[in-house]
Amino acid sequence: MTNQQLWQAVLGELELSLSKANFTTWFKNTGVSCIEGEKVLVSVPNTFTKAWLEKKYHHSILKSLQNFVGPQIKEVVYKVEIVKPHLQKAETNITASSVPAALAKTNECRQADTQNRFGLNPKYTFANFVIGKNNELAHAASQAVANNPGKSTYNPLFIYGGVGLGKTHLIQAIGHALLAADANKKILYITSEKFTNDYVQAIKGRTMEKFKQLYRSPDLLLIDDVQFMAAKDGTQQEFFHTFNELHQSDKQIVMTSDRPPKAIPALEQRLISRFEWGMIADISQPDYETRIAILKAKCGEKGLVLDSNIINYIASVIQNNIRELEGALNKIIAYQQFQHITLGLDLVKNILLPQVASGRKSATPKQLINSVAEFYDLRLDELLGQSREKRLAFPRQIIMYLMREELQSSYPAIGQELGGRDHTTAMHAYSKISKEVATSDRLKQEIEQIKQRIYNG
């Protein structure tokens, strides 16, 4: 395993325990520079990142390196230096040996160029997206957009779902498909966080015209995690005007979020209305069969052959999202390559034991209540108080339902956790939410997203 592959395996493990924002902020442009005996030298882009990794994530990084390399790793040193970009090999069914070197190099450069110009990851295409019952509507809508961008039926396309379920993969696949059809199309992929940062910098630097030209000129605007625009009045106002300009010019807009537009707290009504103009599609957790298909596809990409019993085991114990599945697979690959051994089912169970054990058993009533409060953007004192306002009563009932369903808490214990309420209140809440979950796909999706917050932070 190369230093690059080692660091990718480490990042795959770290990503499971971090929010997307933190992971992107602190681990972008990092890498393993070299390994010298007991010491690993990690390259970082600046002194601020160096200080933060040393202070906040050093123990996790060291532990992960030891998991893959072995206990002989005793020290991690962070050094500020430019990490040379790693050109990813072109994805193809043709074996590497059958491709002329010059052509392979051309493909690599073209993919790297695509990623640099448009922010698209060359891995995120329709060809390697695994379709299941959990995502077939979102996939079909995405293909329709790629074939006919700017059409009112699918403009905008709004895809929502929990963490690591393939939202980013799908919207970037639209970009790749559109480029394949017309290389002159202008595409822009960004996160809402970058949109906000660029907007703030444009105000400070008095470069608003340049900002508007950048964001109002693409033929296809792909924007991830629009829920982070909530409560940012200036950002929402500017995006409102950007949205209008693009939509009126028949330019395609595709957005992702962790929840549907109406469930995003502190989002302006005029934006909610526009987000609902086109098509809204959700992605839920993959079922068992889809997880197996995903693992087989990932094994094919990585050139790994795993026994079907091992694949079935991974699919049965890693259930939350695709990112966790790939993280588990990377961990197994790294262990196999470093230890130079053939993997059996018992060994795989031991390798994944920490990941499996850190799942649902660690949840507490406090974590559950905090997760619901964060999801609905409520203060704890409001949620645990006596007010019967609908905006508080419904999330409170969700807590009672989850405490019964996930933690198997008694009704009196649930009432006690929720400010000393009577056990009959908890019984009523559980019965009500159980019935609604059975009939409402939207509520089912919200509860799945809350569960991900509880168990995955």
Long-range contacts (C-beta under 8 A, 24 or more apart in sequence): 1-334, 1-337, 1-338, 3-31, 3-32, 3-33, 3-34, 3-35, 4-31, 4-32, 4-86, 5-334, 5-337, 6-32, 6-65, 6-68, 6-69, 6-334, 7-31, 7-32, 7-42, 8-330, 9-68, 9-330, 9-331, 9-333, 9-334, 10-61, 10-64, 10-65, 10-68, 12-326, 12-327, 12-330, 12-331, 13-64, 13-67, 13-327, 13-330, 13-331, 14-57, 14-60, 14-61, 14-64, 15-323, 15-327, 16-323, 16-324, 16-327, 16-355, 16-456, 17-60, 17-456, 17-457, 18-457, 19-457, 20-163, 20-225, 21-193, 21-228, 24-191, 26-52, 26-53, 26-56, 26-57, 29-83, 30-83, 31-83, 31-86, 33-79, 33-81, 33-83, 35-69, 35-73, 37-72, 38-72, 38-73, 38-74, 38-75, 39-73, 39-74, 39-75, 39-76, 39-77, 40-65, 40-69, 40-73, 40-75, 40-76, 40-77, 41-77, 41-79, 42-76, 42-77, 42-78, 42-79, 43-79, 43-80, 43-81, 43-82, 43-83, 44-78, 44-79, 44-80, 44-81, 45-80, 45-82, 45-83, 46-80, 47-80, 50-78, 50-79, 50-80, 53-78, 54-78, 67-331, 67-334, 67-335, 68-331, 68-334, 68-335, 68-338, 69-338, 70-338, 85-112, 87-111, 87-112, 88-112, 88-122, 88-123, 90-122, 91-122, 91-123, 91-125, 91-127, 91-128, 91-301, 114-176, 114-179, 118-175, 118-179, 118-187, 118-188, 118-189, 119-188, 119-189, 119-190, 120-172, 120-175, 120-176, 120-179, 120-187, 120-189, 121-168, 121-172, 122-176, 124-168, 124-169, 124-170, 124-172, 124-173, 124-176, 125-172, 125-173, 125-176, 125-177, 126-173, 126-176, 126-177, 128-297, 128-301, 129-166, 129-169, 129-170, 129-173, 130-286, 130-290, 130-293, 130-294, 130-297, 132-286, 132-287, 132-289, 132-290, 132-293, 133-287, 133-290, 134-165, 134-283, 134-284, 134-285, 134-286, 134-287, 134-290, 135-161, 135-165, 135-166, 135-170, 135-283, 135-284, 135-286, 137-281, 137-282, 138-167, 138-170, 138-281, 138-282, 138-283, 139-170, 141-279, 141-281, 142-170, 142-171, 142-173, 142-174, 142-254, 143-177, 145-174, 145-252, 145-254, 146-173, 146-174, 146-177, 146-178, 146-181, 147-177, 149-174, 149-178, 149-219, 149-220, 149-251, 149-252, 150-219, 150-250, 150-251, 150-252, 152-277, 152-278, 153-278, 153-279, 154-252, 154-278, 154-279, 155-247, 155-250, 155-252, 155-253, 155-277, 155-278, 156-243, 156-247, 156-252, 156-253, 156-254, 156-255, 156-274, 156-275, 156-277, 156-278, 156-279, 157-252, 157-253, 157-254, 157-255, 157-278, 157-279, 157-281, 158-254, 158-255, 158-256, 158-257, 158-260, 158-261, 158-275, 158-276, 158-278, 158-279, 158-280, 158-281, 159-254, 159-255, 159-256, 159-257, 159-281, 159-282, 159-283, 160-256, 160-257, 160-258, 160-259, 160-260, 160-280, 160-281, 160-282, 160-283, 160-445, 161-256, 161-258, 161-282, 161-283, 161-284, 161-445, 161-449, 162-258, 162-283, 162-284, 162-285, 162-320, 162-321, 162-448, 162-449, 162-452, 163-258, 163-321, 163-323, 163-452, 163-456, 164-320, 164-321, 164-322, 164-323, 164-324, 165-283, 165-284, 165-285, 165-286, 165-321, 165-322, 166-283, 166-322, 167-224, 167-256, 167-283, 168-224, 168-256, 170-283, 171-222, 171-224, 171-254, 171-255, 171-256, 172-222, 174-220, 174-222, 174-254, 175-220, 175-222, 178-219, 178-220, 185-219, 185-220, 186-217, 186-218, 186-219, 186-220, 187-218, 187-219, 187-220, 187-222, 188-214, 188-215, 188-218, 188-220, 188-221, 188-222, 189-222, 189-223, 189-224, 190-221, 190-222, 190-223, 190-224, 191-223, 191-224, 191-225, 191-228, 192-223, 192-224, 192-225, 192-226, 192-227, 192-228, 192-229, 192-235, 193-225, 193-228, 195-223, 195-229, 195-235, 195-239, 196-228, 196-229, 196-232, 196-235, 199-234, 199-235, 199-238, 200-234, 203-234, 212-242, 215-242, 216-242, 216-245, 216-246, 218-246, 218-251, 219-251, 219-252, 220-251, 220-252, 220-254, 221-246, 221-251, 221-252, 221-253, 221-254, 222-254, 222-255, 223-253, 223-254, 223-255, 223-256, 224-255, 224-256, 225-256, 225-257, 225-258, 226-255, 226-256, 226-257, 226-264, 226-275, 227-257, 227-258, 227-259, 227-264, 227-267, 229-267, 229-271, 230-264, 230-265, 230-266, 230-267, 230-377, 231-265, 231-266, 236-267, 236-268, 236-271, 239-271, 240-268, 240-270, 240-271, 240-274, 243-271, 243-274, 244-274, 247-274, 247-277, 258-449, 259-375, 259-445, 259-446, 259-449, 260-442, 260-445, 263-442, 263-446, 265-376, 265-377, 266-377, 282-441, 282-442, 282-445, 284-444, 284-445, 284-448, 285-319, 285-320, 285-321, 285-448, 286-321, 286-322, 288-315, 288-316, 291-315, 291-318, 291-319, 291-325, 294-322, 294-325, 295-325, 295-329, 298-325, 298-326, 298-329, 299-329, 302-329, 302-333, 304-329, 304-333, 306-332, 306-343, 307-343, 307-344, 307-345, 309-345, 310-343, 310-344, 310-345, 310-348, 313-345, 313-348, 313-349, 314-348, 314-352, 317-352, 317-356, 318-352, 318-355, 318-356, 320-452, 320-455, 320-456, 321-452, 324-355, 324-456, 327-355, 328-352, 328-355, 331-355, 359-455, 360-406, 360-455, 362-455, 363-406, 363-407, 363-454, 363-455, 364-407, 365-403, 365-407, 365-409, 365-417, 367-454, 368-399, 368-402, 368-403, 368-406, 368-407, 368-454, 369-399, 369-417, 371-450, 371-453, 371-454, 372-398, 372-399, 372-402, 372-450, 374-453, 375-446, 375-449, 375-450, 375-453, 384-418, 384-419, 385-419, 386-419, 396-429, 397-429, 397-432, 397-433, 398-433, 398-446, 398-447, 398-450, 400-425, 400-426, 400-429, 400-430, 400-433, 401-429, 401-430, 401-433, 401-434, 401-437, 401-447, 402-447, 402-450, 402-451, 402-454, 404-430, 405-430, 406-451, 406-454
